[in-house]
Amino acid sequence: MKQRTKKRRSMSKLISLFLIAVLGIYGMFQIPLLEKVIYPYPHRDIIEKYAVRYGVDPLLVVAVIREESKFLPQSESHKGARGLMQLMPSTAESIAQSIRDTAYTEGDLLNPEKNIQYGTWYLASLQKAFSNNMTLVIAAYNGGRGHVQEWIKAGQIDPKNIREQDIPFKETRDYVGRVLNSYQKYIKLYRE
C-alpha cells in the first residue's frame, strides 16, 4: 500500500514538473503553436465572410467572440445576451430590421452563422458611429452606444485621446482591456 502511494506521488510530481517545464518554455519562447491553442480561430470562414461584407477586421471579431463567449455558441449571460457574440435579443431584432432579415427569430442567436453575421454588422455600425476608434467601438459593444455617447457629451472621455482607464464603467474598462489584448494576440498569430 505504501509503495503505491509513493509511486502515485512520484508520478504526480513528474506530471507537475512536466507541466511547469511546458509552461516555462511557452513563457520564454511564446511558441506560436501553443499560443494558437490559447487563441484559437474557430468559425474562421464565417467570420471572414461577414468581416469582408461589413468592413470589419476579422481578427477583431474573433477577439470579441473569445472574450464574450469563449467560443461556446449556446452561451447566455445573466442579462440575457446570447450566442457567440453575446447579442441581446432586442439588439438582434433591431439589426434584423436594419438588414431586412424577415426570417430572423430569437432562436437564431444560438446559430453561429447568424450570431456572427449580426455581431459583425453591429461592430461595423459602431465603427461608423465612433470613427473607427477601436477603444470606443469596443466600449460601446460592451457598455452600449448610448453610454459612450453620454460620456463624450459630458466630457468624461475625450474621443480624440481616449485611454482605457478613462472609461467610467469598471466592467466596460476591463472588457476593453481584455478585447484589445486578445486582438493584439490575434494580429500577432494570424495576420497574413
CNS distance restraints for C-alpha pairs under 8 A (distance, minus, plus):
assign (resid   1 and name CA) (resid   5 and name CA) 6.48 0.50 0.50
assign (resid   2 and name CA) (resid   6 and name CA) 6.19 0.50 0.50
assign (resid   3 and name CA) (resid   7 and name CA) 6.12 0.50 0.50
assign (resid   4 and name CA) (resid   8 and name CA) 6.13 0.50 0.50
assign (resid   5 and name CA) (resid   9 and name CA) 6.17 0.50 0.50
assign (resid   6 and name CA) (resid  10 and name CA) 6.07 0.50 0.50
assign (resid   7 and name CA) (resid  11 and name CA) 6.01 0.50 0.50
assign (resid   8 and name CA) (resid  12 and name CA) 5.94 0.50 0.50
assign (resid   9 and name CA) (resid  13 and name CA) 6.06 0.50 0.50
assign (resid  10 and name CA) (resid  14 and name CA) 6.18 0.50 0.50
assign (resid  11 and name CA) (resid  15 and name CA) 6.18 0.50 0.50
assign (resid  12 and name CA) (resid  16 and name CA) 6.12 0.50 0.50
assign (resid  13 and name CA) (resid  17 and name CA) 6.05 0.50 0.50
assign (resid  14 and name CA) (resid  18 and name CA) 6.07 0.50 0.50
assign (resid  15 and name CA) (resid  19 and name CA) 6.19 0.50 0.50
assign (resid  16 and name CA) (resid  20 and name CA) 6.12 0.50 0.50
assign (resid  17 and name CA) (resid  21 and name CA) 6.05 0.50 0.50
assign (resid  18 and name CA) (resid  22 and name CA) 6.18 0.50 0.50
assign (resid  19 and name CA) (resid  23 and name CA) 6.12 0.50 0.50
assign (resid  20 and name CA) (resid  24 and name CA) 5.94 0.50 0.50
assign (resid  21 and name CA) (resid  25 and name CA) 6.08 0.50 0.50
assign (resid  22 and name CA) (resid  26 and name CA) 6.09 0.50 0.50
assign (resid  23 and name CA) (resid  27 and name CA) 5.99 0.50 0.50
assign (resid  24 and name CA) (resid  28 and name CA) 6.14 0.50 0.50
assign (resid  25 and name CA) (resid  29 and name CA) 5.99 0.50 0.50
assign (resid  25 and name CA) (resid  30 and name CA) 7.62 0.50 0.50
assign (resid  25 and name CA) (resid  31 and name CA) 7.99 0.50 0.50
assign (resid  26 and name CA) (resid  30 and name CA) 4.89 0.50 0.50
assign (resid  26 and name CA) (resid  31 and name CA) 5.67 0.50 0.50
assign (resid  26 and name CA) (resid  34 and name CA) 7.11 0.50 0.50
assign (resid  30 and name CA) (resid  34 and name CA) 7.61 0.50 0.50
assign (resid  30 and name CA) (resid  35 and name CA) 6.88 0.50 0.50
assign (resid  31 and name CA) (resid  35 and name CA) 6.23 0.50 0.50
assign (resid  32 and name CA) (resid  36 and name CA) 5.98 0.50 0.50
assign (resid  32 and name CA) (resid 189 and name CA) 6.65 0.50 0.50
assign (resid  33 and name CA) (resid  37 and name CA) 6.72 0.50 0.50
assign (resid  34 and name CA) (resid  38 and name CA) 6.77 0.50 0.50
assign (resid  35 and name CA) (resid  39 and name CA) 5.92 0.50 0.50
assign (resid  35 and name CA) (resid 189 and name CA) 7.78 0.50 0.50
assign (resid  36 and name CA) (resid  40 and name CA) 5.12 0.50 0.50
assign (resid  36 and name CA) (resid  41 and name CA) 7.90 0.50 0.50
assign (resid  36 and name CA) (resid 189 and name CA) 7.10 0.50 0.50
assign (resid  39 and name CA) (resid  66 and name CA) 7.87 0.50 0.50
assign (resid  39 and name CA) (resid 182 and name CA) 7.72 0.50 0.50
assign (resid  39 and name CA) (resid 185 and name CA) 7.48 0.50 0.50
assign (resid  39 and name CA) (resid 186 and name CA) 6.96 0.50 0.50
assign (resid  41 and name CA) (resid  62 and name CA) 6.66 0.50 0.50
assign (resid  42 and name CA) (resid  71 and name CA) 7.52 0.50 0.50
assign (resid  43 and name CA) (resid  47 and name CA) 6.11 0.50 0.50
assign (resid  43 and name CA) (resid 112 and name CA) 7.94 0.50 0.50
assign (resid  44 and name CA) (resid  48 and name CA) 5.98 0.50 0.50
assign (resid  45 and name CA) (resid  49 and name CA) 6.03 0.50 0.50
assign (resid  46 and name CA) (resid  50 and name CA) 6.43 0.50 0.50
assign (resid  46 and name CA) (resid 113 and name CA) 6.24 0.50 0.50
assign (resid  46 and name CA) (resid 116 and name CA) 7.27 0.50 0.50
assign (resid  46 and name CA) (resid 117 and name CA) 7.97 0.50 0.50
assign (resid  47 and name CA) (resid  51 and name CA) 5.89 0.50 0.50
assign (resid  47 and name CA) (resid  58 and name CA) 5.98 0.50 0.50
assign (resid  47 and name CA) (resid  61 and name CA) 6.92 0.50 0.50
assign (resid  47 and name CA) (resid  62 and name CA) 7.31 0.50 0.50
assign (resid  47 and name CA) (resid 116 and name CA) 6.48 0.50 0.50
assign (resid  47 and name CA) (resid 117 and name CA) 7.73 0.50 0.50
assign (resid  47 and name CA) (resid 120 and name CA) 7.96 0.50 0.50
assign (resid  48 and name CA) (resid  52 and name CA) 6.00 0.50 0.50
assign (resid  48 and name CA) (resid  58 and name CA) 5.51 0.50 0.50
assign (resid  49 and name CA) (resid  53 and name CA) 6.32 0.50 0.50
assign (resid  50 and name CA) (resid  54 and name CA) 5.98 0.50 0.50
assign (resid  50 and name CA) (resid 116 and name CA) 7.46 0.50 0.50
assign (resid  50 and name CA) (resid 117 and name CA) 5.68 0.50 0.50
assign (resid  50 and name CA) (resid 120 and name CA) 6.46 0.50 0.50
assign (resid  50 and name CA) (resid 121 and name CA) 7.71 0.50 0.50
assign (resid  51 and name CA) (resid  55 and name CA) 5.54 0.50 0.50
assign (resid  51 and name CA) (resid  56 and name CA) 4.69 0.50 0.50
assign (resid  51 and name CA) (resid  57 and name CA) 6.02 0.50 0.50
assign (resid  51 and name CA) (resid  58 and name CA) 5.22 0.50 0.50
assign (resid  51 and name CA) (resid  61 and name CA) 7.59 0.50 0.50
assign (resid  51 and name CA) (resid 120 and name CA) 6.38 0.50 0.50
assign (resid  52 and name CA) (resid  56 and name CA) 6.59 0.50 0.50
assign (resid  52 and name CA) (resid  57 and name CA) 7.87 0.50 0.50
assign (resid  52 and name CA) (resid  58 and name CA) 7.84 0.50 0.50
assign (resid  54 and name CA) (resid 120 and name CA) 6.96 0.50 0.50
assign (resid  54 and name CA) (resid 121 and name CA) 5.94 0.50 0.50
assign (resid  54 and name CA) (resid 124 and name CA) 6.00 0.50 0.50
assign (resid  55 and name CA) (resid 124 and name CA) 6.54 0.50 0.50
assign (resid  56 and name CA) (resid  60 and name CA) 7.41 0.50 0.50
assign (resid  56 and name CA) (resid  61 and name CA) 7.51 0.50 0.50
assign (resid  56 and name CA) (resid 120 and name CA) 6.98 0.50 0.50
assign (resid  56 and name CA) (resid 123 and name CA) 7.17 0.50 0.50
assign (resid  56 and name CA) (resid 124 and name CA) 5.93 0.50 0.50
assign (resid  57 and name CA) (resid  61 and name CA) 6.71 0.50 0.50
assign (resid  58 and name CA) (resid  62 and name CA) 6.33 0.50 0.50
assign (resid  59 and name CA) (resid  63 and name CA) 6.09 0.50 0.50
assign (resid  59 and name CA) (resid 183 and name CA) 6.26 0.50 0.50
assign (resid  59 and name CA) (resid 186 and name CA) 5.93 0.50 0.50
assign (resid  59 and name CA) (resid 187 and name CA) 6.55 0.50 0.50
assign (resid  59 and name CA) (resid 190 and name CA) 7.86 0.50 0.50
assign (resid  60 and name CA) (resid  64 and name CA) 6.17 0.50 0.50
assign (resid  60 and name CA) (resid 183 and name CA) 5.60 0.50 0.50
assign (resid  61 and name CA) (resid  65 and name CA) 6.26 0.50 0.50
assign (resid  61 and name CA) (resid 120 and name CA) 6.59 0.50 0.50
assign (resid  62 and name CA) (resid  66 and name CA) 6.07 0.50 0.50
assign (resid  62 and name CA) (resid 183 and name CA) 7.91 0.50 0.50
assign (resid  62 and name CA) (resid 186 and name CA) 7.99 0.50 0.50
assign (resid  63 and name CA) (resid  67 and name CA) 6.34 0.50 0.50
assign (resid  63 and name CA) (resid 179 and name CA) 5.78 0.50 0.50
assign (resid  63 and name CA) (resid 180 and name CA) 7.81 0.50 0.50
assign (resid  63 and name CA) (resid 182 and name CA) 5.29 0.50 0.50
assign (resid  63 and name CA) (resid 183 and name CA) 5.12 0.50 0.50
assign (resid  63 and name CA) (resid 186 and name CA) 7.07 0.50 0.50
assign (resid  64 and name CA) (resid  68 and name CA) 5.85 0.50 0.50
assign (resid  64 and name CA) (resid  85 and name CA) 6.79 0.50 0.50
assign (resid  64 and name CA) (resid 179 and name CA) 5.96 0.50 0.50
assign (resid  65 and name CA) (resid  69 and name CA) 5.77 0.50 0.50
assign (resid  65 and name CA) (resid  70 and name CA) 6.48 0.50 0.50
assign (resid  65 and name CA) (resid  71 and name CA) 6.16 0.50 0.50
assign (resid  65 and name CA) (resid  84 and name CA) 5.65 0.50 0.50
assign (resid  65 and name CA) (resid  85 and name CA) 5.11 0.50 0.50
assign (resid  66 and name CA) (resid  70 and name CA) 4.44 0.50 0.50
assign (resid  66 and name CA) (resid  71 and name CA) 5.79 0.50 0.50
assign (resid  66 and name CA) (resid 182 and name CA) 7.80 0.50 0.50
assign (resid  67 and name CA) (resid 175 and name CA) 7.79 0.50 0.50
assign (resid  67 and name CA) (resid 178 and name CA) 6.95 0.50 0.50
assign (resid  67 and name CA) (resid 179 and name CA) 6.28 0.50 0.50
assign (resid  67 and name CA) (resid 182 and name CA) 7.89 0.50 0.50
assign (resid  68 and name CA) (resid  84 and name CA) 6.85 0.50 0.50
assign (resid  68 and name CA) (resid  85 and name CA) 5.83 0.50 0.50
assign (resid  68 and name CA) (resid  86 and name CA) 6.03 0.50 0.50
assign (resid  69 and name CA) (resid  73 and name CA) 7.29 0.50 0.50
assign (resid  69 and name CA) (resid  75 and name CA) 6.02 0.50 0.50
assign (resid  69 and name CA) (resid  83 and name CA) 7.14 0.50 0.50
assign (resid  69 and name CA) (resid  84 and name CA) 5.28 0.50 0.50
assign (resid  69 and name CA) (resid  85 and name CA) 6.58 0.50 0.50
assign (resid  69 and name CA) (resid  86 and name CA) 6.75 0.50 0.50
assign (resid  70 and name CA) (resid  84 and name CA) 7.70 0.50 0.50
assign (resid  71 and name CA) (resid  84 and name CA) 5.84 0.50 0.50
assign (resid  72 and name CA) (resid  83 and name CA) 7.25 0.50 0.50
assign (resid  72 and name CA) (resid  84 and name CA) 6.03 0.50 0.50
assign (resid  73 and name CA) (resid  83 and name CA) 4.79 0.50 0.50
assign (resid  73 and name CA) (resid  84 and name CA) 4.71 0.50 0.50
assign (resid  73 and name CA) (resid 110 and name CA) 5.78 0.50 0.50
assign (resid  73 and name CA) (resid 111 and name CA) 7.05 0.50 0.50
assign (resid  73 and name CA) (resid 112 and name CA) 6.04 0.50 0.50
assign (resid  74 and name CA) (resid  82 and name CA) 7.10 0.50 0.50
assign (resid  74 and name CA) (resid  83 and name CA) 5.35 0.50 0.50
assign (resid  74 and name CA) (resid  84 and name CA) 7.30 0.50 0.50
assign (resid  74 and name CA) (resid 110 and name CA) 5.51 0.50 0.50
assign (resid  75 and name CA) (resid  82 and name CA) 5.69 0.50 0.50
assign (resid  75 and name CA) (resid  83 and name CA) 5.10 0.50 0.50
assign (resid  75 and name CA) (resid  84 and name CA) 6.70 0.50 0.50
assign (resid  75 and name CA) (resid  86 and name CA) 7.35 0.50 0.50
assign (resid  75 and name CA) (resid 110 and name CA) 7.87 0.50 0.50
assign (resid  76 and name CA) (resid  80 and name CA) 5.93 0.50 0.50
assign (resid  76 and name CA) (resid  81 and name CA) 5.50 0.50 0.50
assign (resid  76 and name CA) (resid  82 and name CA) 4.42 0.50 0.50
assign (resid  76 and name CA) (resid  83 and name CA) 6.43 0.50 0.50
assign (resid  76 and name CA) (resid  86 and name CA) 6.98 0.50 0.50
assign (resid  77 and name CA) (resid  81 and name CA) 5.15 0.50 0.50
assign (resid  77 and name CA) (resid  82 and name CA) 6.55 0.50 0.50
assign (resid  77 and name CA) (resid  86 and name CA) 7.35 0.50 0.50
assign (resid  80 and name CA) (resid  88 and name CA) 6.19 0.50 0.50
assign (resid  80 and name CA) (resid  89 and name CA) 7.63 0.50 0.50
assign (resid  81 and name CA) (resid  86 and name CA) 4.66 0.50 0.50
assign (resid  81 and name CA) (resid  87 and name CA) 4.78 0.50 0.50
assign (resid  81 and name CA) (resid  88 and name CA) 4.21 0.50 0.50
assign (resid  81 and name CA) (resid  89 and name CA) 6.88 0.50 0.50
assign (resid  82 and name CA) (resid  86 and name CA) 4.39 0.50 0.50
assign (resid  82 and name CA) (resid  87 and name CA) 5.27 0.50 0.50
assign (resid  82 and name CA) (resid  88 and name CA) 6.32 0.50 0.50
assign (resid  82 and name CA) (resid  89 and name CA) 7.57 0.50 0.50
assign (resid  82 and name CA) (resid 109 and name CA) 5.99 0.50 0.50
assign (resid  82 and name CA) (resid 110 and name CA) 6.66 0.50 0.50
assign (resid  83 and name CA) (resid  87 and name CA) 6.73 0.50 0.50
assign (resid  83 and name CA) (resid 109 and name CA) 5.42 0.50 0.50
assign (resid  83 and name CA) (resid 110 and name CA) 4.77 0.50 0.50
assign (resid  83 and name CA) (resid 111 and name CA) 7.29 0.50 0.50
assign (resid  83 and name CA) (resid 112 and name CA) 7.11 0.50 0.50
assign (resid  83 and name CA) (resid 115 and name CA) 6.30 0.50 0.50
assign (resid  84 and name CA) (resid 110 and name CA) 7.48 0.50 0.50
assign (resid  84 and name CA) (resid 112 and name CA) 6.49 0.50 0.50
assign (resid  84 and name CA) (resid 115 and name CA) 6.46 0.50 0.50
assign (resid  84 and name CA) (resid 116 and name CA) 7.04 0.50 0.50
assign (resid  85 and name CA) (resid 115 and name CA) 6.41 0.50 0.50
assign (resid  85 and name CA) (resid 116 and name CA) 6.52 0.50 0.50
assign (resid  85 and name CA) (resid 119 and name CA) 5.82 0.50 0.50
assign (resid  87 and name CA) (resid  91 and name CA) 6.51 0.50 0.50
assign (resid  87 and name CA) (resid  92 and name CA) 6.36 0.50 0.50
assign (resid  87 and name CA) (resid 109 and name CA) 7.27 0.50 0.50
assign (resid  87 and name CA) (resid 115 and name CA) 7.52 0.50 0.50
assign (resid  87 and name CA) (resid 119 and name CA) 6.90 0.50 0.50
assign (resid  88 and name CA) (resid  92 and name CA) 6.28 0.50 0.50
assign (resid  89 and name CA) (resid  93 and name CA) 6.07 0.50 0.50
assign (resid  89 and name CA) (resid 106 and name CA) 6.31 0.50 0.50
assign (resid  89 and name CA) (resid 109 and name CA) 7.69 0.50 0.50
assign (resid  90 and name CA) (resid  94 and name CA) 6.29 0.50 0.50
assign (resid  91 and name CA) (resid  95 and name CA) 6.22 0.50 0.50
assign (resid  92 and name CA) (resid  96 and name CA) 6.05 0.50 0.50
assign (resid  92 and name CA) (resid 106 and name CA) 7.89 0.50 0.50
assign (resid  92 and name CA) (resid 109 and name CA) 7.77 0.50 0.50
assign (resid  92 and name CA) (resid 118 and name CA) 6.68 0.50 0.50
assign (resid  93 and name CA) (resid  97 and name CA) 6.37 0.50 0.50
assign (resid  93 and name CA) (resid 104 and name CA) 7.76 0.50 0.50
assign (resid  93 and name CA) (resid 106 and name CA) 7.83 0.50 0.50
assign (resid  94 and name CA) (resid  98 and name CA) 6.23 0.50 0.50
assign (resid  95 and name CA) (resid  99 and name CA) 6.18 0.50 0.50
assign (resid  95 and name CA) (resid 118 and name CA) 6.55 0.50 0.50
assign (resid  95 and name CA) (resid 121 and name CA) 7.72 0.50 0.50
assign (resid  95 and name CA) (resid 122 and name CA) 7.34 0.50 0.50
assign (resid  96 and name CA) (resid 100 and name CA) 5.73 0.50 0.50
assign (resid  96 and name CA) (resid 101 and name CA) 4.83 0.50 0.50
assign (resid  96 and name CA) (resid 102 and name CA) 6.99 0.50 0.50
assign (resid  96 and name CA) (resid 104 and name CA) 6.40 0.50 0.50
assign (resid  96 and name CA) (resid 118 and name CA) 7.81 0.50 0.50
assign (resid  97 and name CA) (resid 101 and name CA) 6.25 0.50 0.50
assign (resid  97 and name CA) (resid 102 and name CA) 7.36 0.50 0.50
assign (resid 104 and name CA) (resid 108 and name CA) 6.55 0.50 0.50
assign (resid 105 and name CA) (resid 109 and name CA) 7.91 0.50 0.50
assign (resid 107 and name CA) (resid 111 and name CA) 7.47 0.50 0.50
assign (resid 108 and name CA) (resid 114 and name CA) 6.10 0.50 0.50
assign (resid 108 and name CA) (resid 115 and name CA) 6.99 0.50 0.50
assign (resid 109 and name CA) (resid 114 and name CA) 6.53 0.50 0.50
assign (resid 109 and name CA) (resid 115 and name CA) 5.12 0.50 0.50
assign (resid 110 and name CA) (resid 114 and name CA) 7.92 0.50 0.50
assign (resid 110 and name CA) (resid 115 and name CA) 6.71 0.50 0.50
assign (resid 111 and name CA) (resid 115 and name CA) 5.96 0.50 0.50
assign (resid 112 and name CA) (resid 116 and name CA) 5.93 0.50 0.50
assign (resid 113 and name CA) (resid 117 and name CA) 6.06 0.50 0.50
assign (resid 114 and name CA) (resid 118 and name CA) 6.14 0.50 0.50
assign (resid 115 and name CA) (resid 119 and name CA) 5.93 0.50 0.50
assign (resid 116 and name CA) (resid 120 and name CA) 5.83 0.50 0.50
assign (resid 117 and name CA) (resid 121 and name CA) 6.15 0.50 0.50
assign (resid 118 and name CA) (resid 122 and name CA) 6.11 0.50 0.50
assign (resid 119 and name CA) (resid 123 and name CA) 6.24 0.50 0.50
assign (resid 120 and name CA) (resid 124 and name CA) 6.23 0.50 0.50
assign (resid 121 and name CA) (resid 125 and name CA) 6.28 0.50 0.50
assign (resid 122 and name CA) (resid 126 and name CA) 6.27 0.50 0.50
assign (resid 123 and name CA) (resid 127 and name CA) 6.14 0.50 0.50
assign (resid 123 and name CA) (resid 137 and name CA) 7.07 0.50 0.50
assign (resid 123 and name CA) (resid 141 and name CA) 7.11 0.50 0.50
assign (resid 124 and name CA) (resid 128 and name CA) 6.40 0.50 0.50
assign (resid 125 and name CA) (resid 129 and name CA) 6.24 0.50 0.50
assign (resid 126 and name CA) (resid 130 and name CA) 5.98 0.50 0.50
assign (resid 126 and name CA) (resid 132 and name CA) 7.77 0.50 0.50
assign (resid 126 and name CA) (resid 137 and name CA) 5.43 0.50 0.50
assign (resid 126 and name CA) (resid 140 and name CA) 7.15 0.50 0.50
assign (resid 126 and name CA) (resid 141 and name CA) 7.51 0.50 0.50
assign (resid 126 and name CA) (resid 145 and name CA) 7.48 0.50 0.50
assign (resid 127 and name CA) (resid 131 and name CA) 5.67 0.50 0.50
assign (resid 127 and name CA) (resid 132 and name CA) 4.38 0.50 0.50
assign (resid 127 and name CA) (resid 133 and name CA) 6.90 0.50 0.50
assign (resid 127 and name CA) (resid 134 and name CA) 7.58 0.50 0.50
assign (resid 127 and name CA) (resid 137 and name CA) 5.85 0.50 0.50
assign (resid 128 and name CA) (resid 132 and name CA) 6.32 0.50 0.50
assign (resid 130 and name CA) (resid 136 and name CA) 6.38 0.50 0.50
assign (resid 130 and name CA) (resid 137 and name CA) 6.34 0.50 0.50
assign (resid 132 and name CA) (resid 137 and name CA) 7.01 0.50 0.50
assign (resid 133 and name CA) (resid 137 and name CA) 6.08 0.50 0.50
assign (resid 133 and name CA) (resid 159 and name CA) 7.76 0.50 0.50
assign (resid 134 and name CA) (resid 138 and name CA) 6.12 0.50 0.50
assign (resid 135 and name CA) (resid 139 and name CA) 6.06 0.50 0.50
assign (resid 135 and name CA) (resid 162 and name CA) 7.19 0.50 0.50
assign (resid 135 and name CA) (resid 163 and name CA) 7.58 0.50 0.50
assign (resid 135 and name CA) (resid 164 and name CA) 7.18 0.50 0.50
assign (resid 135 and name CA) (resid 176 and name CA) 6.66 0.50 0.50
assign (resid 135 and name CA) (resid 180 and name CA) 7.93 0.50 0.50
assign (resid 136 and name CA) (resid 140 and name CA) 5.96 0.50 0.50
assign (resid 136 and name CA) (resid 148 and name CA) 7.11 0.50 0.50
assign (resid 136 and name CA) (resid 159 and name CA) 7.44 0.50 0.50
assign (resid 136 and name CA) (resid 162 and name CA) 7.81 0.50 0.50
assign (resid 137 and name CA) (resid 141 and name CA) 6.15 0.50 0.50
assign (resid 138 and name CA) (resid 142 and name CA) 6.42 0.50 0.50
assign (resid 138 and name CA) (resid 176 and name CA) 5.83 0.50 0.50
assign (resid 138 and name CA) (resid 179 and name CA) 7.51 0.50 0.50
assign (resid 139 and name CA) (resid 143 and name CA) 5.63 0.50 0.50
assign (resid 139 and name CA) (resid 144 and name CA) 7.26 0.50 0.50
assign (resid 139 and name CA) (resid 148 and name CA) 7.07 0.50 0.50
assign (resid 139 and name CA) (resid 167 and name CA) 7.90 0.50 0.50
assign (resid 139 and name CA) (resid 172 and name CA) 5.88 0.50 0.50
assign (resid 139 and name CA) (resid 173 and name CA) 7.25 0.50 0.50
assign (resid 139 and name CA) (resid 175 and name CA) 7.61 0.50 0.50
assign (resid 139 and name CA) (resid 176 and name CA) 5.91 0.50 0.50
assign (resid 140 and name CA) (resid 144 and name CA) 4.43 0.50 0.50
assign (resid 140 and name CA) (resid 145 and name CA) 4.53 0.50 0.50
assign (resid 140 and name CA) (resid 146 and name CA) 7.71 0.50 0.50
assign (resid 140 and name CA) (resid 147 and name CA) 7.31 0.50 0.50
assign (resid 140 and name CA) (resid 148 and name CA) 5.84 0.50 0.50
assign (resid 141 and name CA) (resid 145 and name CA) 7.02 0.50 0.50
assign (resid 142 and name CA) (resid 172 and name CA) 5.99 0.50 0.50
assign (resid 142 and name CA) (resid 175 and name CA) 7.26 0.50 0.50
assign (resid 143 and name CA) (resid 147 and name CA) 6.45 0.50 0.50
assign (resid 143 and name CA) (resid 148 and name CA) 7.28 0.50 0.50
assign (resid 143 and name CA) (resid 169 and name CA) 7.72 0.50 0.50
assign (resid 143 and name CA) (resid 172 and name CA) 5.72 0.50 0.50
assign (resid 144 and name CA) (resid 148 and name CA) 6.57 0.50 0.50
assign (resid 145 and name CA) (resid 149 and name CA) 6.22 0.50 0.50
assign (resid 146 and name CA) (resid 150 and name CA) 6.12 0.50 0.50
assign (resid 147 and name CA) (resid 151 and name CA) 6.18 0.50 0.50
assign (resid 148 and name CA) (resid 152 and name CA) 6.31 0.50 0.50
assign (resid 149 and name CA) (resid 153 and name CA) 6.11 0.50 0.50
assign (resid 150 and name CA) (resid 154 and name CA) 5.94 0.50 0.50
assign (resid 151 and name CA) (resid 155 and name CA) 6.09 0.50 0.50
assign (resid 151 and name CA) (resid 156 and name CA) 4.93 0.50 0.50
assign (resid 151 and name CA) (resid 157 and name CA) 5.73 0.50 0.50
assign (resid 151 and name CA) (resid 168 and name CA) 7.90 0.50 0.50
assign (resid 152 and name CA) (resid 156 and name CA) 5.99 0.50 0.50
assign (resid 152 and name CA) (resid 157 and name CA) 5.24 0.50 0.50
assign (resid 152 and name CA) (resid 158 and name CA) 6.24 0.50 0.50
assign (resid 152 and name CA) (resid 159 and name CA) 6.73 0.50 0.50
assign (resid 156 and name CA) (resid 166 and name CA) 7.41 0.50 0.50
assign (resid 156 and name CA) (resid 167 and name CA) 7.93 0.50 0.50
assign (resid 156 and name CA) (resid 168 and name CA) 7.59 0.50 0.50
assign (resid 157 and name CA) (resid 162 and name CA) 6.28 0.50 0.50
assign (resid 157 and name CA) (resid 166 and name CA) 6.03 0.50 0.50
assign (resid 157 and name CA) (resid 167 and name CA) 6.89 0.50 0.50
assign (resid 158 and name CA) (resid 162 and name CA) 5.43 0.50 0.50
assign (resid 162 and name CA) (resid 166 and name CA) 6.63 0.50 0.50
assign (resid 163 and name CA) (resid 167 and name CA) 7.43 0.50 0.50
assign (resid 164 and name CA) (resid 173 and name CA) 5.77 0.50 0.50
assign (resid 164 and name CA) (resid 176 and name CA) 6.86 0.50 0.50
assign (resid 164 and name CA) (resid 177 and name CA) 6.77 0.50 0.50
assign (resid 165 and name CA) (resid 173 and name CA) 6.56 0.50 0.50
assign (resid 166 and name CA) (resid 173 and name CA) 7.92 0.50 0.50
assign (resid 167 and name CA) (resid 172 and name CA) 7.11 0.50 0.50
assign (resid 167 and name CA) (resid 173 and name CA) 5.41 0.50 0.50
assign (resid 168 and name CA) (resid 172 and name CA) 7.92 0.50 0.50
assign (resid 168 and name CA) (resid 173 and name CA) 7.25 0.50 0.50
assign (resid 169 and name CA) (resid 173 and name CA) 6.00 0.50 0.50
assign (resid 170 and name CA) (resid 174 and name CA) 6.01 0.50 0.50
assign (resid 171 and name CA) (resid 175 and name CA) 6.07 0.50 0.50
assign (resid 172 and name CA) (resid 176 and name CA) 6.04 0.50 0.50
assign (resid 173 and name CA) (resid 177 and name CA) 6.43 0.50 0.50
assign (resid 174 and name CA) (resid 178 and name CA) 6.30 0.50 0.50
assign (resid 175 and name CA) (resid 179 and name CA) 6.15 0.50 0.50
assign (resid 176 and name CA) (resid 180 and name CA) 6.01 0.50 0.50
assign (resid 177 and name CA) (resid 181 and name CA) 6.06 0.50 0.50
assign (resid 178 and name CA) (resid 182 and name CA) 6.16 0.50 0.50
assign (resid 179 and name CA) (resid 183 and name CA) 5.89 0.50 0.50
assign (resid 180 and name CA) (resid 184 and name CA) 6.19 0.50 0.50
assign (resid 181 and name CA) (resid 185 and name CA) 6.37 0.50 0.50
assign (resid 182 and name CA) (resid 186 and name CA) 6.12 0.50 0.50
assign (resid 183 and name CA) (resid 187 and name CA) 6.17 0.50 0.50
assign (resid 184 and name CA) (resid 188 and name CA) 6.22 0.50 0.50
assign (resid 185 and name CA) (resid 189 and name CA) 6.15 0.50 0.50
assign (resid 186 and name CA) (resid 190 and name CA) 5.60 0.50 0.50
assign (resid 186 and name CA) (resid 191 and name CA) 7.28 0.50 0.50
assign (resid 187 and name CA) (resid 191 and name CA) 4.95 0.50 0.50
